Amino acid sequence: MLSEKKTSCIDHQQLDVLFLHIPKYNNYYPALNVHSSCNRMALGLLALADFMYENGYRSRIIHTGIEHRLDKNFSFAETLRKYRPGVIGFSQHFHHNLVDTLQWAAQAKQILPESFIVLGGFTSTFFAQNIMQQAPFVDAICKGDAELPLLKLCKRIFEEQSHDLKGVPNFIWRQGKIIKDNEQSYTITQEIFNRLNFTNFSLLEHAEEYIGLPKAPIRTNLPGKFDKVLNTLIGRDKEKLYWGLPVGRGCIFNCAYCGGGSRAQQAINARKGIIVRKQEDVVKTICSLVEFGFRGAYVSFDPGSEWSEKYYKELFRKLRITRHPFKLLFSSWRLPTENFFTEFSKTFDQKSAVLISPETGSNRIRAQSRPNSFTNEELMARLRYADELGVRTVVYFSIGAFERTNQDLEQTLLLKKQIEEQINNVSIEGFLVETEPGAPWQLNPIKYEINLLRRNFSDFIRDHSVQKYSSMSHLGYTTCLFGTPSIEPEEFRDRLLQIRCKHFCKKKVRCKVMQQVWRMGRAVRMVPCPEAQSIEDILSPSSNPKV
């Protein structure tokens, strides 16, 4: 097992592989004005950089959001020329930063035309053919798991001095003007998974800034120092949570709106079932996170009741032995058992929480939309048990995603009221679900009774390029909840937001105040106005990323 405390000796010498995480810079929501999102890196990026470093290739990660936070005049060109990496790898896991990643990849090819530009992650895998056909500056895309394929690519480039990727698994690549699509034959093995180090933060440029990085940094036209102070006051992650404790990969469920469920995992990553880390390795990771400065973590890996009971009981027992004060937000994919809540209460303080998503107040609709379903009565009984133990719970409803009539919506609001009246230590959240690539309802909208607006690559590019994009307002679908599935997307969005604001938002006054603040800020040009982009600009190598 690689040491979780290992550091690197990377300095400003030339790199073999430079990994880049590009946030989505242009988001708009009235209470936040223009802000950036998608600031959490893909869970495996640090491990992938460390894997390359362990195998002799000089690697480093740059999070451009962090760099712009430290220096508004951050120069991508100067950075690339300083490191002159032979391979530049762009993390394209999330669909939200698709536009930004393609723009920065185009710039990278223009600045260092001799470097090999690679994309990887869920979204780039799902749209691999589209990206290769429409983005000539991308040399290759690694589909699915990337550890051994990327290692073989580097050996081909640096040792054999060739860009011919014939025989390198999982890659779609260019041979002149021809696009070659190699067999996707590699998925991570248990042996390699056990070797991965997820906390070698020495490979991340300015890693100390990643602790407490706001989830949605607000953009202003103020000088850098004042901009950072404002973000610290308004949006800093005071909890210092690590968003994505690495426990395992894969999923056994197939929830309607999730692009990471079992069928999507098989289609995108060629993964069948799950792969899991040993509990002692997860504990080592937690100890390293604490040593680095994180105070807790969010985990979303809960594949089945029987498995989870045994696994997490042992993990929590081992964690208690370390006596590390550590907060955990546990996102449960099913309804936790009483035994799970008991073990959770023994291990974590009251700032920790178990997150449960009934999605809707309708038992019938819930059973149709998720395979690991439960009834309202079972949910209430489990929430009462957690409440008695002093375990905090957070209950999530996905507003408008599954309800198709006013009666359906009334059942959701009724269940919300029941929870509020009977459970003390609970928070209730209402969120709007947007369409993800590869989600069951994105692939089969008729089955789920949605009018799909994001069918292909161009639709995702379109939505992420609009002037006032927000994951809260550009959902990628409409339904017949308000009488007709052909309702205008803007009206559908606005009516859902009104429901959320009326029934689920507890910050109405703050929201209205902040909207006035940003309105005045735009008037005096203290904060930027949202901008739209064209598809032609996005896919043009000569276009500059709009930051």
N, C-alpha and C positions, 0 to 999 in steps of 0.2 A: 504493500500500500504506500503510495506517495505521501510524504509528509504534508499536512495541511498548512504548516508554518513555513514552507519553503519560500525563499525569495529568489529573485533573479539578479543578474549582474548587467541587465540591459541598460545601456546609456544611450547617448545620441549617435551611436554608430549606425551604419547602414543596416537595415532590417531585411530579413528574408520574407516575412509575412507581416503585413499590417492589417489588423482587423479594425473595422469601423462600425460603430453604432451611430446611426443618424436619427435623431428624434423627428417627429412631425412638427415642423416649425409653425405652420399656419393653421391654427384652430381659432374658432370664435364662439364664445358663449357670453351673453350679456353681462353676467356677474363677474366674468374674468376678462372681458374684452379679448384682445388677441393674445394667445398664449401658446406654449408648445406642450405637446403631449408625447406619449410613447417614450418616456424617459427611462423606463426600466429595461435593462438589457435582457436579451433572451437568456434563459437559465443556463444553457450550455456554453455560452460564448467564452467565459473565463476558463472553463475546463478545456475547451478546444484550443485556446491559445497556449495553455499550459502543456497540453499534449504535444503540440508542435515544438514547444521549447524543450520539453523533456527528450524529444527525439532529435535534438541537435539543430533546430531551425530557430533563428533569432526572430522572436515574435513579440508583438505589442498590440494593445487595444487603445484606440482613441474614441472617446465619447464626445462627439462634436458639441453636444449640448453643454457639457461641462466646460469645454474650451471656450465657448462663447459666453458662458457665465463668468469666467475669469477674465476674459478679454474680448470686448465687443468687436475688436479689430482682428480677431483671430484669422490668420491666413492659412487656408487649406493648402494653397500652392507652396508656401514656404515650408509647411510641415512635410509635405510629400517630398520636396526637394532635399530636405534635411535627412530624412530616413531612406529615401530612394528604394522602397521595397520592391522586390521582384514580383511578389504576389500581393494584391490588394483585395482583401475579402470583406464584402459588405454583408452585414447581418440583415436579412430580410425575412424575419420570422413573422412580424405583425403586418397586417395589411394597411394599417393606418399610415405608416411612414413609407409606403410604396413610392409615391411621387418624389418625396425628398431623396430617398435612396437612389433612385434612377438619375436624378439631377446631379447628385454628388458623384455617382459612378461615371457619368458623362464627363464631368470636370476632371476626375482622376485620369481618365484616358487621354484627355487633352493635355494635361500637365505632364504626365509621364506615359507617353504612348508605348514605351517599351515594356511597361509593367503589365502583368496578366491580371485582368479584372474578373473576379469570381463573386457570385452571389450564392447565398444559401439560406435555408430556413423554410418554414411551412409555406409562406406566401409565394416565395420565388419558385419553390418546387411545384406548387399547384399551377402557377402560370408560366412554367418554364418555357414551353414552346412559344407562347405569346411574347415573352420578354426577349428571347433570342431572335425572333423574327422582327421585332420592332425597335430593339435597342442594340444597334450594331457595335456600340462601345463595350458591351458585355462579352467577354471572351468565353465564359463558361458558367454553368450553374450546377452546384452540387445538390442532387435531389436526396432528401431524407437525411439520415445520419451521416456525419461528415468526417469522423476521426480517421479511419484508414484511407478513404478515398482522397482526402486532402493531403495526407502524408505521402501517398503514392504520386499525387500530382506534383508535390514539391520535389520529390526524387526525380521525377521525369524532367522538370524544369531546371533544377539546379545541378543535378548530377549528370543527366544525359543531355542537357542543353537543348531540349526539344519541347515544343508546344503541342506535339501530337499526343492526344490523350487516348489513343486507341488502347482498349483493354483496361482502362482505369475505371473501376465501377462507379456507378451512380452519377456520372457526369453527362450533361448535354453540352456540346462544345462546337466551336467553329473550326472547320478545315477549309480555309479560304472562304468561299462564298457558300459552302455547303454546311448545313447544320447536322451534326452527328449526335445520335442519342444512344449512349451506352446502356447496357443492362443495369438496372438498379438491384444489384445482388447483395449489397452490404447493409445489414442492420447491426447495431452495436451488440457485441457479445457480453456475457456476464464478466468474463475475464478483463476486458477493456474497461467496462463500466466500473469495476472495482478499483481500477488504477487511477481513475480521473480525480483531479484536484480542482475543486470548485471555488477555492478561496485564495488563489495566488494573486492577490490584489497588486503585487509589485509589477505585474504586466499591464495594469491599467494606468494610463497617464492621469496624473492628479487624482488618484483613487480616493484620497481622503475627502474629496468633494462629493463622492458618490453617497457617502453617509449623510442622510438628512436632505438629499436633493429633493426639491419640491416635485410632487407628482405632476403638476402643471405650472411650470414657471411662467409668470406673467411677463409679457414683453413691453418695454417702455422705450422712449427716446432719451431717457436720462443718461448722464454719464455712467460708466460701468459701476463705479463704487456705489452710487446712489441707487442704481438699478438692483444691485445685489442686496443692499440694505432693505429696500422695499419688499423684495421677494422673501427675504428672511422674516420680515414682520408679518407678511400676509400668508405666504404659502409654504414655509419651510416644514419639512416632515420632522416635527419635534419628537416623534416616537422613535425615530432612527430604526425603522424596520427594514429587514432585508426581504425584498419582494420575490420570493421564490425559493424556499428551502428545497434543495435537491434531494428528494427521497426516491423517485423512480421515474420511469418514462412509460407512456402508453395509457390506455384506458380500456375498460371492458364494457362501458355504457355507450349509448348512442343517442344523446339528448338532441332534440330537434334543432336547436339554434347553434349548437357548438361545433366549431371547425376543428376540434381536437379529439372528438369521440372515436370510438373503435373503428368505424368504417373509414373515417377521414384518416386515421392513423395508418390503416392498411393501404389506402390509396396513395397517401402522400409519402409516408415513411417506410412502406412495405413492412410495417410492424404488426405482428399478430400477438395479441395479449399484452402483458406488461413485463417490465424488467425492473428489479428493485435493488436498492443499495442495502448493505448490512447495517443494522442499527448502530453498531459501534462506529461505523464510518460517518453516519449522519451526526452522531454525537460529536465526533472530531470536528466536523464542519461547523457545528453550532459553537463549539469552544473557540474555533478560529474566528468566527464572526464576532463573538464577544470580545476577544482579544483585539480585534481590529477596530471595534468601537460601536458595533451594532447592538441594540438593546433587545431585539426580538426579530421575528420573522413571520412571513405569511407562507402557508403551505397549502397547496391544492393538489393532493394526490391521495385518493381514498377509494381504491378499487374493490368495493364489496365488503359487506358487513363481516362475514366470518374471517376473511383475510385481515381486515383492518383491526379487528378486535385483538388478535394475537400480536400483530406487528407493532401496533402503537402502544399496547400495554407494555411490551418489552422495551420499546424505545423510551417511553416515559420513565420506566424504572431506571434505565441506565442514565437518563438525563438527571434524575433526582440525585443520583450518586455524586454528580459533579458539583452540585449545590450552586450552579451558576444562576443568578437571577435573569430569567429570560422570558420575554413575552411571546406568546404564540397566537396568531390568528389562524384558526384551522377551518378551511373551507370544506365542508362535508358534502360529498356527492350523494349521500343517502341519508336517511334519518338515523342519527347516532343512537346507540343503545344506552341503557342506563349504566351498564358497566363502563362504557367509554367515558361518559360524563364523570363517573366516579374516579377513574384513573386521571382524567384531565384535571379534576379539582385538586387532586393530591400533588400535582406537578407544577401548576401555573397559578399566578396570582389573579386577582379580580380585574386587572387591566387586560388580561387575555380574553379571548372569546372564541366561541364555536359559531361558524356561519352556516345557516341553513336556508335553502332556497325552495320553498314550496311553489314558487312562480305564480300561482293563482289560488284563489279560494275555492275553486271547483274541484271536487274529487274526480269527477268524470274527465275533465279536461287534463288534469294532472296525470292521470293514468294513461291518457293518449299521448302525452308529450314527452314523458320520461319513463324509461324502463324500470328504474328503481323507485317506484312510486310509494306513497303512503297516504293515509286519510287525514282529514283535519283533526279527528279525534285522537289519532296516534300522535300527531304533531303536538297538540295541546298537552297531552299527558307527558311527553318527553320534555317540553319546555317547562312544565311545572316541576319536574324532577330536577332539571338543571337549576332552576330558581332556588329550590330548597338547598341545593349544594353550594349556592353562591357563585355558580358558573354563569358568566355573562353570555348571552346569545344575541346574534344579529340575524334577523329574518328578512329575506329579500323577496320582493314581488317584481316580476317583469311586466310592467304595465302595458296592456294592449297587445302583447305578443301572442297570447293564446285565447283571450276572451273574444267572442264573436258577437255577443249580444249585450245589451244593457244589464240583463239578468246575470250574465256571467261576471260582469264587472262589479255588480252589487255584491255577489258572493265573495269576491276578493276583498272589497271594502268591509264587509261584515266580519270576515276572518281577521282582518287587521284590527278592527275595533275589539274583537273578542280577546286577542292577544294583549292589547294595551290594557284592557280592564283586568285581566287575570294574572299577568306576568309582570313582575317588578323589574328585574334586571335584564331588560331586553331593549334592543333598538330595532326599529323597523325602517327599511329602506325600499324605495320604489325606483326602479331604473328602467330605461328604455333600451331594448335589445336591438342591435343592428346586425345586418347580414354579414356573415363571415364566409370566406372561400372554403368550400368543401363541406359546409354544414348540411345536414340532411335536408333542411327546408330550402337551402340554396340550390341543391341538386334536384329536388323534387317538390317544387312549390305547390303543385296541385294537391298533393297528398295532405299538405299542412294548411291548405286554404289561405294562401297568401298571394297577393299580386306582387310578383318579384320584380324589382327595379334594378337589381345588380345581378345580371346573368353572366357577364363575361369580364375579361380583363379591361376592356375599354370603359365599362360601367364603373368599375372600381377606380380607375384613373380619373374619370369624370367627377365622381363624388368627392374624391380627395383633392380636387383642384378648384372647387367652387369657392366663392368669396367668403362665405360664412359657414364653412364646414364645422360640424361638431358631431361627435358620436352620439350626442343627445338629440340631434335634430336631423341628421341624414341617416335614416334607418335602412334604406335599401329595399323597402317593401311597404305595402299598405294592406289593410284587411277590411272586412265588411263590418267591423265593430260599430261604425257610425252610419250603417245603412247600406253602403255600397262599396265594393272593392275598387271601384274606379275613382274613388275620392282623390282629389289632388294631394300629392305628397306633402305639400306645405300645410294644407288644412289638417291632414291626418297628424302630422307632427305637432302642430299648434294645439290641437285638441288633447293630445296625449300629454303634452307639457302642462296644459292647464289642469289636467287631472293630477299630475304629479305635484304641481305647485300647491293645489288646494288640499290634497289629502296626505301628502308624504313629506313636504318640505317644512323644516322647522327654522329656516333662516330667511323668511320672507322679507323682514325689515332690512336685514343686512344686504340681501340681494338688491333691493330697490335703492338703497344708499349707494352701493358699489356701482350700479348702473349709472347713477347720476355723476358719480366721481369720474367714471371712464368717459361719459359723454362730454364733460367739461375738459377732461384731459385730451380728448381728440380735438376739441375746438382750439386748444392752445398748442396742439401738436406735441404734447408731453407723452402721449401714447400713440401707437400706429393705428391706422384703419386696416380692416381686413382687405386682402387683395385676392383676386381671382387669377388663375393661370390657364393657359391653353395647353392642350395635349401636344401641339407642335412644339411649344416652348419646352415642355417637360422632356421630350425625347430628343431634343436638339443638343448635340455635344457642345455647342457654342453658348448655351444658356447658362447663366450664373444661378446657383441656388439662392432662392429668396429667403433671407434670414432676417 
